Amino acid sequence: MSTLNQMIADSIRRYPGLYRCRTDVLEQWFCVNGNGMEWQDGKLMPSYQDQPMCTIEQHIAFHTEWMHKRLAEAEHANNLQEQARYRAMINREAVNIRYTVENADDLALIPWNTTYEPDRQDGFNPKSIYPLCEYARMNRVPDDVDPEWLAAVREMIFKVFVSQPNQPPVRRLTAEQAQKQHDDNILFADKVLQDLARRFGDGGEHASYQAWQAAYAKNQAAFQEMIADILNDAR
């Protein structure tokens, strides 16, 4: 496994409540502001000390305690919507965390654009992307970027193209606001992609939106087969 993919797997394993797939990690690295990641010697590296690696049971205990606190706050505020949300999360989080940690190496390598949650009836959670701006690390790729990391930036850009708008009431957006945010993300990512093409060439298999769509469809088909095998094993 390459250094980049190992870092993705370690991030999933270390923070299973935050990352459920490769796209979650790449989004955090290249899209989210103030994420503690900085470009160093052509690679995006953490500028902070990572938390010690926890056991699966420790992860489950931590997230369950956190969600029970949020549920208590929602009950105190008589917020029925938030109460229902946190009760559902409490019921499914142990299953999701265990699956994520145990399959981190595989999840780090499969470039789909949805998060798989084994407790959901359909398994899929459509992926929306953090609002992009000039401070996003994808917009600050250095001239000495490592080729593998440049490919990862391009991969994340195309994942922006095939992402979904946030579904209200997430982040307190109306449907119109969520669609505008999504459209702005695509425009921003396209501008970054064109800049990368100007500086480094067209990117081979990530040279165009159409090329990525073809690769994405192929990966989705392979992913569907993998999920079918998992469900068959569970029966």
Buried (B, 14 or more C-beta within 10 A) or exposed (E): EEEBBEBBBBBBBBBBBEBBBBBBBBBBBBBBEEBEBEBEEBBBBBEEEEEEEBEBEEBBEEBBEBBEEBBEEBEEEEEEEBBEBBEEBBEEBBBBBBBBBEBBBEBBEBBBBBBBBBEEEEBBBEBBBBBBEEEBBBBBBBEEBBEEBBBBBBBBBBBBBBBBBBEEEEEEBEEEBBEEBBEEBBEBBBEBBEEBBEEBEBBEEBBBBEBBEEBBEEBBEEBEEEBEEBEEEEE
